[in-house]
Amino acid sequence: MSEIDPIREFVVQNFLFGDGHRLQHNTSFIESGIIDSTGILELTTFLEEAYGISIEDHELTPENMDSLLNVATFVDRKRAAAGNGT
């Protein structure tokens, strides 16, 4: 999961205000109160711009967007499907 570090940096800077000590790869954004529904939209915009992917509304599920691990796996999958994975 090559994308986990930049995604972690975005989440820490934008939602945890630089304090990422409690953020593990499998920490649930929703259950831990890190990201709310508006935050998911901000994260989606970041992912689309940073990785050149398009995220559909039906893809905004916990399986894809509720932890660093889930998001990184989702991004890797989207990039591979589009043929622009690294």
C-alpha positions in Angstrom: 0.0 0.0 0.0 2.2 2.7 -1.3 -0.4 5.4 -0.8 -0.8 5.1 3.0 1.8 7.7 4.0 0.4 10.6 2.0 -3.1 9.8 3.0 -2.1 9.6 6.6 -0.4 13.0 6.3 -3.5 14.5 4.8 -5.7 13.1 7.6 -3.3 14.2 10.3 -2.9 17.7 9.0 -6.5 18.4 8.1 -8.5 16.5 10.8 -6.1 15.9 13.7 -4.3 19.3 13.4 -0.9 17.6 13.3 -1.5 15.3 16.3 -1.5 11.8 14.7 -0.3 9.8 17.6 -3.6 7.9 18.0 -4.1 7.2 14.3 -3.3 3.6 13.4 -3.7 2.0 10.0 -7.0 0.4 11.0 -8.4 3.2 13.2 -12.0 3.8 12.2 -12.4 7.5 11.1 -16.1 7.5 12.0 -16.1 5.5 15.3 -13.2 7.5 16.6 -14.7 10.8 15.6 -11.8 11.8 13.3 -13.8 12.4 10.2 -17.5 13.1 9.8 -19.6 13.1 6.6 -18.2 16.5 5.5 -14.7 15.3 6.1 -15.3 12.3 3.9 -16.1 14.7 1.1 -12.9 16.6 1.8 -10.9 13.3 1.8 -12.6 12.3 -1.5 -11.6 15.6 -3.1 -8.0 15.1 -2.0 -7.9 11.6 -3.3 -9.4 12.5 -6.7 -6.9 15.4 -7.1 -3.8 13.7 -5.7 -4.3 10.4 -7.5 -6.2 11.3 -10.6 -9.0 9.0 -9.8 -12.8 9.5 -9.9 -14.8 8.3 -6.9 -18.5 7.6 -7.4 -21.1 8.2 -4.7 -21.8 4.5 -4.3 -18.1 3.9 -3.5 -18.2 6.1 -0.4 -18.6 3.2 1.9 -16.9 2.3 5.2 -15.2 -0.6 3.3 -13.4 2.0 1.1 -13.2 5.2 3.3 -13.2 4.4 7.1 -9.5 3.9 7.9 -6.1 4.6 6.4 -5.8 0.9 5.4 -9.2 0.9 3.7 -8.5 4.2 1.9 -5.1 3.1 0.7 -6.4 -0.2 -0.5 -9.2 1.5 -2.3 -6.9 4.0 -4.0 -4.5 1.2 -5.1 -7.5 -0.7 -6.5 -8.8 2.4 -8.4 -5.4 3.3 -9.8 -4.8 -0.3 -10.9 -8.2 -0.5 -12.6 -7.5 2.8 -14.4 -4.1 1.6 -15.5 -2.2 4.3 -13.6 -1.0 2.5 -10.5 2.6 2.6 -9.5 
